Amino acid sequence: MNTIHWTEKAFRQLRKIKDAPTRKHIYKEAQQLTVFPDCQNVKRLTKHEYGYRLRIGDWRIIFEFDGAVKVISIEEVKRRNERTY
């Protein structure tokens, strides 16, 4: 099992999520990274500063792995529509 290290930035971003059930769900889903690489919704990123992302609905957890998981940031993905471009 891997340990999960949260950066101060990621922890602050998690605390700023106003919807408590969403915040708890994101934290709970992030705990599955303890069994990385045997977890779902994880994708290796190409041409990106960091190595991996975990998809949780409209949210993404960006993280690195070097024997331990290091959560870098939590980002909300806005939906695209016909006015996106």
C-alpha positions as CSV (number, residue, x, y, z in Angstrom):
1,M,0.0,0.0,0.0
2,N,1.1,3.5,-0.9
3,T,1.0,6.5,1.4
4,I,-0.7,9.7,0.2
5,H,1.0,13.0,0.7
6,W,-1.1,16.1,0.1
7,T,0.6,19.4,-0.8
8,E,-0.6,22.4,1.1
9,K,-2.1,23.8,-2.1
10,A,-4.2,20.6,-2.7
11,F,-5.4,20.5,0.8
12,R,-6.4,24.2,0.7
13,Q,-8.2,23.6,-2.6
14,L,-10.1,20.7,-1.0
15,R,-11.2,22.8,2.0
16,K,-12.4,25.6,-0.4
17,I,-15.0,23.3,-2.0
18,K,-18.2,24.7,-0.5
19,D,-20.4,21.6,-1.1
20,A,-19.6,19.3,1.9
21,P,-20.9,16.0,0.3
22,T,-18.8,16.7,-2.8
23,R,-15.7,17.5,-0.7
24,K,-16.1,14.3,1.3
25,H,-16.7,12.3,-1.9
26,I,-13.5,13.7,-3.4
27,Y,-11.5,12.9,-0.3
28,K,-12.9,9.4,-0.1
29,E,-12.2,8.6,-3.8
30,A,-8.6,10.0,-3.4
31,Q,-8.0,7.3,-0.7
32,Q,-8.2,4.7,-3.5
33,L,-4.8,5.9,-4.5
34,T,-3.3,3.9,-1.7
35,V,-3.5,0.9,-4.0
36,F,-2.1,2.8,-7.1
37,P,-1.7,1.6,-9.9
38,D,-4.7,-0.8,-9.3
39,C,-7.3,1.9,-9.2
40,Q,-10.0,3.1,-11.6
41,N,-10.3,6.4,-13.4
42,V,-6.6,7.1,-13.3
43,K,-4.9,8.3,-16.5
44,R,-1.2,8.9,-17.2
45,L,-0.8,12.4,-18.6
46,T,1.3,13.2,-21.6
47,K,2.9,16.6,-22.2
48,H,2.0,17.7,-18.7
49,E,4.1,18.9,-15.8
50,Y,2.7,16.1,-13.6
51,G,2.3,12.4,-14.2
52,Y,-1.2,11.4,-13.5
53,R,-4.8,12.4,-12.9
54,L,-7.7,10.8,-11.1
55,R,-11.2,11.6,-12.5
56,I,-14.0,12.1,-10.0
57,G,-17.1,13.4,-11.9
58,D,-16.4,17.0,-12.8
59,W,-13.3,17.1,-10.6
60,R,-9.7,16.1,-11.3
61,I,-7.0,15.2,-8.8
62,I,-3.5,15.8,-10.3
63,F,-0.8,13.7,-8.7
64,E,2.7,12.3,-9.0
65,F,3.9,8.9,-8.1
66,D,7.4,8.0,-7.0
67,G,6.9,5.2,-4.5
68,A,4.4,7.4,-2.7
69,V,1.5,9.3,-4.1
70,K,1.8,13.1,-3.9
71,V,-1.4,15.0,-4.6
72,I,-0.5,18.2,-6.3
73,S,-3.9,19.9,-7.0
74,I,-7.6,19.5,-7.3
75,E,-9.3,21.1,-10.3
76,E,-12.9,21.5,-11.4
77,V,-13.6,20.8,-15.1
78,K,-16.1,23.1,-16.6
79,R,-18.4,21.6,-19.2
80,R,-17.8,22.4,-22.9
81,N,-20.6,23.6,-25.1
82,E,-21.1,25.2,-28.5
83,R,-19.7,28.5,-27.3
84,T,-16.4,27.0,-25.9
85,Y,-14.3,28.1,-28.9
